[in-house]
Amino acid sequence: MMVMVAKKLKIAYPIFLVLAGLIISLLPGIPEIELDPELVFLIFLPPLLYEAAWYTSWNDFWKWKRPIALLAFGLVFATSLIIAYLSQALIPGFTLALGFLLGGIVSPPDAVAATTVLKGLPVPKRIISILEGESLVNDASSLIVFRFALAAILTGSFSMNEATGQFFLVAGMGIVVGLIGAGIMYLIHRYLPTTSAIDAALTIMTPYILYLGAEQFHFSGVMAVVTGGLFISYRSHEIFKNGNTRLNMLGVWTTVIFVMNAMVFILIGLSLPSIIRGLEEASLIQGIKYGVIISAVVIAIRFLWIYPAAFVPRWLFKSVRKEQSPGWKGPLVIGWAGMRGVVSLATALSIPFVMDDGSPFPHRNLILLITFIVIFITLVVQGLTLPFIVRKLNMPSMDVVLPQEQQEAQIQIRLNRLALNHINSNYGDVVNKSNLLKNYHSQISIETENTENQLDLLECNNCTTQEIDKFAEILKEIYAKQRIDIFQMRREKYYDDEEIRKAELQLDLNDLKLNPNFH
């Protein structure tokens, strides 16, 4: 209900859910929600990371690997380092290890928040690709920082040289486990007699298998999930050949991820009262002050990092200068899109309640409060103002990219021509003898001609955006009337339900062409 209200108010639902959760938590009679920290981390993180990896374009990821790496590794480590020393100096009784723990928690931005806020806004594809790629990898780097800081607190010892070596071992072996696990799941999908339901179930199980498999050997479960997700996604055309399987998986994953994201964002708001009640080592006012200062520093660090990261490589390397300059607008949007969210909350909640010796974990509730404030400020303040900034900047496209509609039309023409060439080359003598093949040949020929006409329309300089939008609006009206007629057919009971469902499916696919950003 709250997501629907957010859509009606035209506010990105992560922002609205955090605010709504906070308001609901203050109502009298609302029960206090307590979750096992380890379960929060295990239940939510693997599927959220896997879904993000699944929809990440490997080509775009590799194309923008330099800015992604500078943000996902360089900025995370710089943020963790600065926050560690700042919090040690700012908060009485805060050790450097606790500072690194806090830095690891608040350093990674949230992909869902940024992409949800930017959805439908005139933002260059390069910016979206960099933000998605950053959030995919920075979770791993921040969680490794968090893990080493937590180990240092629990054991009381820390060695930078040992931690550096362990970092590469943990991350590298996480990638290896991810590739091995994904390879096994690939073989299961491809060579065993699966169904659409089994394939969907296996894809839900895969991130948990990869995560738990890596964590069992004390490697990075996050890197395993991300690597496995990229691998399976890249090879998906080989193992999910059935259209029904793909549509079924789309429905399952869309629902699961939506529910998980909504639950976590509302948990951010609902968790505040219990955090405040457990605040013993610092007053609420002091905790808010620390949170506001650290939030401001986190935002400032991102801007101080992002402009040198965008322009210094252009000054140093000739190959980078061949790329189109990002200008000052692109880095500004990327800098202001650094909103914290799901991963930061899940990481903070995963802090154990007690130490190995049974004593309470030092400053746990204060760390949770600071994390909540950082999430709240970056999500609400930056999230609400980001659309206004993007519209004011009016950024031109940074890269030469064909419009989405033209790409779709050209792909369809190419596939249709392949089908026609295959029939003409191998079954030319059969076409005239087989009514089924003759009808299919005619259907593909007509569809190709219609798609070419549509492409001419899209490429026509005389055609206005209003004209194209009107065309899409008319098609939607036609599809709506066709749905009503299909419903009438079902009531008449003249046609089989199976055939009616097939017609509905075709309408869904046609409608999907008009709404390519469905997922």
C-alpha positions as CSV (number, residue, x, y, z in Angstrom):
1,M,0.0,0.0,0.0
2,M,2.8,2.4,0.9
3,V,4.6,1.7,-2.4
4,M,1.4,2.5,-4.3
5,V,1.0,5.8,-2.3
6,A,4.7,6.6,-3.1
7,K,4.0,6.1,-6.8
8,K,0.9,8.3,-6.5
9,L,3.0,11.0,-4.8
10,K,5.8,10.5,-7.4
11,I,8.3,9.8,-4.6
12,A,10.9,7.0,-5.0
13,Y,9.5,4.2,-2.8
14,P,12.8,3.5,-0.8
15,I,12.6,7.1,0.5
16,F,8.9,6.9,1.3
17,L,9.2,3.5,3.0
18,V,11.9,4.8,5.3
19,L,9.8,7.8,6.3
20,A,6.7,5.7,6.7
21,G,8.5,3.1,8.8
22,L,9.8,5.8,11.1
23,I,6.3,7.3,11.5
24,I,4.7,3.9,12.1
25,S,7.3,3.0,14.7
26,L,6.3,6.0,16.7
27,L,2.6,5.1,16.9
28,P,1.4,3.7,20.2
29,G,0.9,0.0,20.4
30,I,3.3,-0.9,17.6
31,P,5.3,-4.0,18.7
32,E,9.1,-3.8,18.7
33,I,10.6,-5.9,15.9
34,E,13.8,-7.8,16.8
35,L,15.7,-9.8,14.2
36,D,18.6,-12.2,14.5
37,P,21.5,-10.2,13.0
38,E,23.0,-13.2,11.2
39,L,19.6,-14.1,9.7
40,V,19.1,-10.5,8.4
41,F,22.5,-10.7,6.6
42,L,21.9,-14.2,5.2
43,I,18.3,-13.9,4.1
44,F,18.4,-10.5,2.3
45,L,21.9,-10.0,1.0
46,P,22.5,-13.0,-1.4
47,P,19.3,-12.6,-3.5
48,L,19.6,-8.8,-3.7
49,L,23.2,-9.1,-4.9
50,Y,22.4,-11.9,-7.3
51,E,19.6,-10.0,-8.9
52,A,21.8,-6.9,-9.3
53,A,24.5,-9.0,-11.0
54,W,21.8,-10.7,-13.2
55,Y,20.7,-7.4,-14.7
56,T,24.2,-5.9,-14.9
57,S,25.4,-5.7,-18.5
58,W,28.8,-7.4,-18.6
59,N,29.8,-5.4,-21.7
60,D,29.0,-2.1,-19.9
61,F,30.6,-3.3,-16.7
62,W,33.8,-4.1,-18.5
63,K,33.7,-1.0,-20.6
64,W,33.5,1.2,-17.5
65,K,35.8,-1.0,-15.3
66,R,38.2,1.9,-14.5
67,P,35.6,4.3,-12.9
68,I,33.8,1.4,-11.3
69,A,37.0,0.1,-9.7
70,L,38.0,3.5,-8.5
71,L,34.6,4.0,-6.8
72,A,34.0,0.4,-5.7
73,F,37.5,-0.2,-4.2
74,G,39.4,3.1,-4.0
75,L,36.5,5.2,-2.6
76,V,35.3,2.5,-0.2
77,F,38.8,2.1,1.3
78,A,39.3,5.9,1.4
79,T,35.9,6.4,3.1
80,S,36.5,3.6,5.6
81,L,40.0,5.0,6.5
82,I,38.8,8.6,7.0
83,I,35.7,7.6,8.9
84,A,37.8,5.3,11.1
85,Y,40.2,8.1,12.3
86,L,37.4,10.7,12.4
87,S,35.1,8.6,14.6
88,Q,38.1,7.7,16.9
89,A,38.8,11.4,17.4
90,L,35.1,12.4,17.6
91,I,33.5,9.7,19.8
92,P,34.9,9.1,23.4
93,G,35.9,5.5,23.9
94,F,35.8,4.7,20.2
95,T,38.7,2.6,19.1
96,L,40.3,2.6,15.7
97,A,38.9,-0.9,15.0
98,L,35.4,0.3,15.8
99,G,36.1,3.2,13.5
100,F,36.9,0.8,10.6
101,L,33.8,-1.2,11.5
102,L,31.7,1.9,11.1
103,G,33.5,2.9,8.0
104,G,32.9,-0.4,6.4
105,I,29.2,-0.2,7.2
106,V,28.5,3.3,5.8
107,S,30.9,3.3,2.8
108,P,28.9,1.5,0.1
109,P,26.0,3.3,-1.7
110,D,22.8,1.4,-2.5
111,A,22.0,0.5,-6.1
112,V,18.3,0.1,-5.6
113,A,17.9,3.6,-4.1
114,A,19.9,5.3,-6.9
115,T,18.3,3.5,-9.8
116,T,14.8,3.9,-8.4
117,V,15.3,7.6,-7.9
118,L,16.9,8.0,-11.4
119,K,14.3,5.8,-13.2
120,G,12.5,7.8,-15.9
121,L,14.9,10.8,-15.6
122,P,17.0,12.0,-18.6
123,V,20.3,10.5,-17.3
124,P,23.0,9.2,-19.7
125,K,23.4,5.4,-19.9
126,R,27.1,5.7,-18.8
127,I,26.1,7.1,-15.4
128,I,23.5,4.4,-14.7
129,S,26.1,1.7,-15.8
130,I,28.8,3.1,-13.5
131,L,26.4,3.4,-10.5
132,E,25.1,-0.1,-11.0
133,G,28.6,-1.5,-11.5
134,E,29.9,0.3,-8.4
135,S,27.2,-0.9,-6.1
136,L,27.7,-4.4,-7.4
137,V,31.4,-4.6,-6.3
138,N,31.6,-2.1,-3.5
139,D,29.4,-4.4,-1.3
140,A,32.2,-6.9,-1.4
141,S,35.0,-4.5,-0.6
142,S,33.1,-2.8,2.3
143,L,32.0,-6.1,3.8
144,I,35.6,-7.3,3.7
145,V,36.7,-4.2,5.6
146,F,33.8,-4.8,8.0
147,R,34.8,-8.5,8.5
148,F,38.5,-7.6,9.3
149,A,37.5,-4.8,11.7
150,L,35.0,-7.1,13.4
151,A,37.7,-9.8,13.8
152,A,40.1,-7.3,15.2
153,I,37.5,-6.2,17.8
154,L,36.6,-9.8,18.8
155,T,40.2,-11.0,19.0
156,G,41.9,-7.8,20.1
157,S,44.7,-8.0,17.5
158,F,45.1,-6.6,14.0
159,S,48.0,-6.6,11.4
160,M,47.8,-4.4,8.3
161,N,50.1,-6.6,6.3
162,E,48.2,-9.7,7.3
163,A,44.9,-8.0,6.5
164,T,46.1,-6.9,3.1
165,G,47.1,-10.4,2.1
166,Q,44.0,-11.9,3.6
167,F,41.9,-9.4,1.6
168,F,43.2,-10.6,-1.8
169,L,42.9,-14.2,-0.6
170,V,39.3,-13.8,0.6
171,A,38.2,-11.9,-2.4
172,G,40.1,-14.0,-5.0
173,M,38.9,-17.3,-3.6
174,G,35.4,-15.9,-3.3
175,I,35.5,-15.4,-7.1
176,V,36.8,-19.0,-7.6
177,V,34.0,-20.4,-5.5
178,G,31.5,-18.3,-7.4
179,L,32.7,-19.6,-10.7
180,I,32.8,-23.3,-9.6
181,G,29.3,-23.0,-8.0
182,A,27.9,-21.2,-11.0
183,G,29.5,-23.8,-13.3
184,I,27.7,-26.6,-11.4
185,M,24.4,-24.8,-11.5
186,Y,24.9,-24.2,-15.2
187,L,25.3,-27.9,-15.8
188,I,22.2,-28.7,-13.8
189,H,20.1,-26.2,-15.7
190,R,21.4,-27.3,-19.1
191,Y,21.6,-31.1,-18.9
192,L,19.0,-32.2,-16.3
193,P,15.3,-32.4,-17.1
194,T,14.1,-29.2,-15.4
195,T,10.8,-27.5,-15.8
196,S,9.9,-23.8,-15.6
197,A,9.1,-24.1,-11.9
198,I,12.2,-26.0,-11.1
199,D,14.4,-23.5,-13.1
200,A,12.8,-20.6,-11.1
201,A,13.3,-22.5,-7.8
202,L,17.0,-23.3,-8.7
203,T,17.7,-19.6,-9.5
204,I,16.3,-18.7,-6.0
205,M,18.5,-21.3,-4.4
206,T,21.7,-20.4,-6.3
207,P,22.7,-17.2,-4.5
208,Y,22.3,-18.9,-1.1
209,I,24.3,-21.9,-2.3
210,L,27.1,-19.7,-3.6
211,Y,27.1,-17.5,-0.5
212,L,27.1,-20.3,2.0
213,G,29.6,-22.3,0.0
214,A,32.1,-19.5,0.1
215,E,31.5,-18.5,3.7
216,Q,31.9,-22.2,4.8
217,F,35.6,-21.8,3.8
218,H,35.8,-18.2,5.2
219,F,36.0,-16.7,1.8
220,S,33.9,-13.7,0.5
221,G,30.4,-14.9,0.0
222,V,29.5,-11.6,-1.7
223,M,32.2,-12.0,-4.4
224,A,31.0,-15.6,-4.9
225,V,27.4,-14.4,-5.4
226,V,28.3,-11.5,-7.7
227,T,30.7,-13.6,-9.8
228,G,28.2,-16.5,-10.1
229,G,25.4,-14.1,-11.0
230,L,27.4,-12.5,-13.8
231,F,28.4,-15.9,-15.1
232,I,24.9,-17.4,-15.1
233,S,23.4,-14.2,-16.6
234,Y,26.0,-14.2,-19.4
235,R,25.3,-17.9,-20.2
236,S,21.5,-17.7,-19.6
237,H,20.7,-17.9,-23.4
238,E,22.2,-21.4,-23.4
239,I,20.3,-22.8,-20.4
240,F,16.9,-20.9,-20.4
241,K,15.8,-21.5,-24.0
242,N,12.1,-21.7,-23.2
243,G,10.2,-18.4,-23.3
244,N,7.8,-19.7,-20.6
245,T,10.8,-20.3,-18.3
246,R,12.1,-16.8,-18.8
247,L,8.7,-15.2,-18.2
248,N,8.1,-17.4,-15.1
249,M,11.6,-16.5,-13.7
250,L,10.9,-12.8,-14.4
251,G,7.7,-12.9,-12.4
252,V,9.2,-14.8,-9.5
253,W,12.3,-12.6,-9.2
254,T,10.4,-9.4,-9.7
255,T,8.1,-10.3,-6.8
256,V,10.8,-11.7,-4.5
257,I,13.2,-8.7,-4.9
258,F,10.4,-6.2,-4.6
259,V,9.2,-7.7,-1.3
260,M,12.8,-8.0,0.1
261,N,13.7,-4.4,-0.8
262,A,10.4,-3.1,0.6
263,M,10.9,-5.1,3.8
264,V,14.5,-3.8,4.3
265,F,13.7,-0.2,3.6
266,I,10.7,-0.2,6.0
267,L,12.9,-2.0,8.6
268,I,15.2,0.9,8.5
269,G,12.5,3.2,9.7
270,L,11.0,0.6,12.1
271,S,14.3,-0.1,13.8
272,L,15.0,3.4,15.2
273,P,13.0,3.2,18.4
274,S,14.7,0.0,19.6
275,I,18.1,1.5,18.7
276,I,17.3,4.6,20.8
277,R,16.0,2.6,23.8
278,G,19.3,0.6,23.8
279,L,21.5,3.7,23.6
280,E,23.4,3.7,26.9
281,E,26.9,4.9,26.1
282,A,25.9,8.2,24.6
283,S,22.8,10.4,24.7
284,L,20.4,10.6,21.8
285,I,21.4,14.2,21.1
286,Q,25.1,13.3,21.0
287,G,24.4,10.3,18.8
288,I,22.4,12.4,16.3
289,K,25.3,14.9,16.3
290,Y,27.8,12.2,15.5
291,G,25.5,10.9,12.8
292,V,25.1,14.2,11.1
293,I,28.8,15.0,11.1
294,I,29.7,11.6,9.7
295,S,26.9,11.9,7.1
296,A,28.3,15.2,5.9
297,V,31.9,13.8,5.8
298,V,30.7,10.7,3.9
299,I,29.0,13.0,1.2
300,A,32.0,15.3,1.1
301,I,34.5,12.4,0.7
302,R,32.6,11.1,-2.3
303,F,32.8,14.5,-4.1
304,L,36.5,15.0,-3.2
305,W,37.2,11.6,-4.7
306,I,35.0,11.5,-7.7
307,Y,36.3,14.6,-9.6
308,P,40.0,13.6,-9.4
309,A,39.0,10.0,-10.3
310,A,37.2,11.3,-13.4
311,F,39.9,13.7,-14.6
312,V,43.4,12.6,-13.3
313,P,43.4,9.5,-15.5
314,R,42.7,11.7,-18.5
315,W,45.7,13.8,-17.7
316,L,48.0,10.9,-17.2
317,F,47.0,8.4,-19.9
318,K,46.6,9.2,-23.6
319,S,44.3,6.2,-24.1
320,V,41.8,7.6,-21.6
321,R,41.8,11.0,-23.3
322,K,40.3,9.3,-26.4
323,E,37.1,8.8,-24.4
324,Q,34.5,11.5,-24.4
325,S,35.0,13.8,-21.4
326,P,32.4,13.3,-18.6
327,G,32.4,17.1,-18.0
328,W,31.4,18.4,-14.6
329,K,27.7,17.4,-14.8
330,G,28.2,13.6,-14.9
331,P,30.5,13.4,-11.8
332,L,28.1,15.8,-10.0
333,V,25.2,13.3,-10.5
334,I,27.3,10.3,-9.6
335,G,28.5,12.1,-6.5
336,W,25.1,13.1,-5.3
337,A,23.7,9.6,-6.1
338,G,25.7,8.0,-3.3
339,M,22.7,7.1,-1.1
340,R,23.1,4.4,1.5
341,G,20.5,1.7,2.1
342,V,20.0,-2.0,2.3
343,V,23.5,-3.3,2.6
344,S,24.5,-0.7,5.2
345,L,21.5,-1.6,7.4
346,A,22.0,-5.4,7.0
347,T,25.7,-5.0,7.8
348,A,25.0,-2.9,10.9
349,L,22.3,-5.3,12.1
350,S,24.8,-8.2,11.7
351,I,27.0,-6.9,14.5
352,P,26.8,-9.5,17.3
353,F,25.2,-8.5,20.6
354,V,28.0,-9.9,22.7
355,M,31.7,-10.5,22.5
356,D,33.4,-13.9,22.6
357,D,33.8,-13.6,26.4
358,G,30.0,-12.9,26.8
359,S,30.4,-9.1,27.5
360,P,28.2,-6.7,25.5
361,F,29.6,-5.6,22.1
362,P,31.0,-2.0,22.6
363,H,29.0,0.9,21.2
364,R,26.7,-1.4,19.2
365,N,23.6,0.7,19.5
366,L,25.5,3.9,18.9
367,I,26.9,2.4,15.7
368,L,23.4,1.4,14.7
369,L,22.1,4.9,15.4
370,I,24.9,6.6,13.4
371,T,24.2,4.1,10.5
372,F,20.5,4.9,10.6
373,I,21.2,8.7,10.5
374,V,23.6,8.3,7.5
375,I,21.1,6.2,5.6
376,F,18.3,8.6,6.5
377,I,20.2,11.8,5.5
378,T,21.7,10.4,2.3
379,L,18.5,8.6,1.2
380,V,15.9,11.3,2.0
381,V,18.0,14.5,1.5
382,Q,19.9,13.4,-1.6
383,G,17.1,11.2,-2.9
384,L,14.5,13.9,-2.9
385,T,16.8,16.5,-4.4
386,L,18.5,14.3,-7.0
387,P,15.6,14.4,-9.6
388,F,15.5,18.3,-9.3
389,I,19.3,18.4,-9.9
390,V,19.2,16.1,-12.9
391,R,16.4,18.1,-14.5
392,K,18.2,21.4,-13.9
393,L,21.5,20.0,-15.4
394,N,19.8,18.9,-18.6
395,M,22.7,16.6,-19.5
396,P,23.3,15.6,-23.1
397,S,24.1,12.0,-23.9
398,M,27.8,11.3,-23.2
399,D,28.1,8.4,-25.6
400,V,26.8,7.7,-29.1
401,V,24.0,5.1,-28.4
402,L,21.1,4.2,-30.6
403,P,17.7,4.8,-29.0
404,Q,16.2,1.7,-27.4
405,E,13.3,1.5,-29.8
406,Q,15.7,1.5,-32.8
407,Q,17.9,-1.1,-31.3
408,E,14.8,-3.4,-30.6
409,A,13.6,-2.9,-34.2
410,Q,17.0,-3.7,-35.7
411,I,17.4,-6.8,-33.6
412,Q,14.0,-8.1,-34.6
413,I,14.7,-7.5,-38.3
414,R,18.0,-9.3,-38.0
415,L,16.3,-12.3,-36.3
416,N,13.5,-12.4,-38.9
417,R,15.9,-12.3,-41.8
418,L,17.9,-15.2,-40.2
419,A,14.6,-17.2,-40.1
420,L,13.8,-16.4,-43.7
421,N,17.3,-17.2,-45.0
422,H,17.3,-20.5,-43.1
423,I,13.9,-21.5,-44.7
424,N,14.9,-20.3,-48.2
425,S,18.3,-22.0,-48.0
426,N,17.3,-25.4,-46.5
427,Y,13.6,-25.8,-47.1
428,G,12.8,-23.9,-50.2
429,D,11.2,-27.0,-51.8
430,V,9.1,-27.7,-48.7
431,V,7.6,-24.2,-48.4
432,N,5.1,-24.7,-51.3
433,K,4.2,-28.2,-50.1
434,S,3.6,-27.4,-46.4
435,N,0.8,-25.0,-45.6
436,L,2.2,-24.6,-42.0
437,L,5.6,-23.6,-43.3
438,K,4.1,-21.4,-46.0
439,N,2.0,-19.5,-43.5
440,Y,5.0,-19.1,-41.1
441,H,7.1,-17.8,-44.0
442,S,4.4,-15.3,-45.0
443,Q,4.0,-14.2,-41.3
444,I,7.7,-13.6,-40.8
445,S,7.9,-11.7,-44.1
446,I,5.0,-9.4,-43.2
447,E,6.4,-8.9,-39.6
448,T,9.8,-8.0,-41.1
449,E,8.2,-5.5,-43.4
450,N,6.2,-4.0,-40.6
451,T,9.2,-3.7,-38.3
452,E,11.2,-2.1,-41.1
453,N,8.4,0.5,-41.5
454,Q,8.4,1.0,-37.7
455,L,12.2,1.5,-37.9
456,D,11.8,4.1,-40.7
457,L,9.3,5.9,-38.5
458,L,11.7,5.9,-35.6
459,E,14.6,7.1,-37.7
460,C,12.4,9.7,-39.5
461,N,13.6,13.2,-38.6
462,N,10.1,14.6,-39.5
463,C,8.5,12.4,-36.8
464,T,8.0,14.3,-33.5
465,T,8.2,12.8,-30.1
466,Q,4.6,13.6,-29.6
467,E,3.7,11.6,-32.7
468,I,5.6,8.5,-31.5
469,D,4.1,8.8,-28.0
470,K,0.6,9.1,-29.6
471,F,1.3,5.9,-31.6
472,A,2.3,4.0,-28.4
473,E,-0.8,5.4,-26.7
474,I,-3.1,4.1,-29.4
475,L,-1.4,0.7,-29.3
476,K,-2.0,0.6,-25.5
477,E,-5.7,1.4,-26.1
478,I,-5.9,-1.4,-28.7
479,Y,-4.2,-3.9,-26.3
480,A,-6.6,-2.8,-23.5
481,K,-9.6,-3.5,-25.7
482,Q,-8.1,-6.8,-26.8
483,R,-7.8,-7.8,-23.2
484,I,-11.5,-7.0,-22.6
485,D,-12.4,-9.1,-25.6
486,I,-10.2,-12.0,-24.4
487,F,-12.1,-11.8,-21.1
488,Q,-15.3,-12.0,-23.0
489,M,-14.1,-15.1,-24.9
490,R,-13.3,-16.8,-21.6
491,R,-16.9,-16.1,-20.4
492,E,-18.3,-17.5,-23.7
493,K,-16.5,-20.8,-23.1
494,Y,-16.1,-21.3,-26.8
495,Y,-12.3,-21.5,-26.9
496,D,-10.0,-23.6,-24.7
497,D,-8.5,-21.8,-21.7
498,E,-5.0,-22.8,-22.9
499,E,-5.5,-21.0,-26.2
500,I,-6.9,-17.9,-24.4
501,R,-3.8,-17.9,-22.1
502,K,-1.5,-18.1,-25.2
503,A,-3.3,-15.0,-26.6
504,E,-2.9,-13.2,-23.3
505,L,0.7,-14.1,-23.2
506,Q,1.2,-12.6,-26.7
507,L,-0.5,-9.4,-25.5
508,D,1.8,-9.3,-22.5
509,L,4.8,-9.6,-24.8
510,N,3.4,-6.8,-27.1
511,D,2.8,-4.7,-24.1
512,L,6.3,-5.4,-22.8
513,K,7.7,-3.9,-26.0
514,L,6.0,-0.6,-25.1
515,N,7.3,-0.9,-21.5
516,P,10.9,-2.1,-21.8
517,N,11.8,-1.1,-18.2
518,F,9.2,-3.4,-16.7
519,H,11.6,-5.2,-14.3
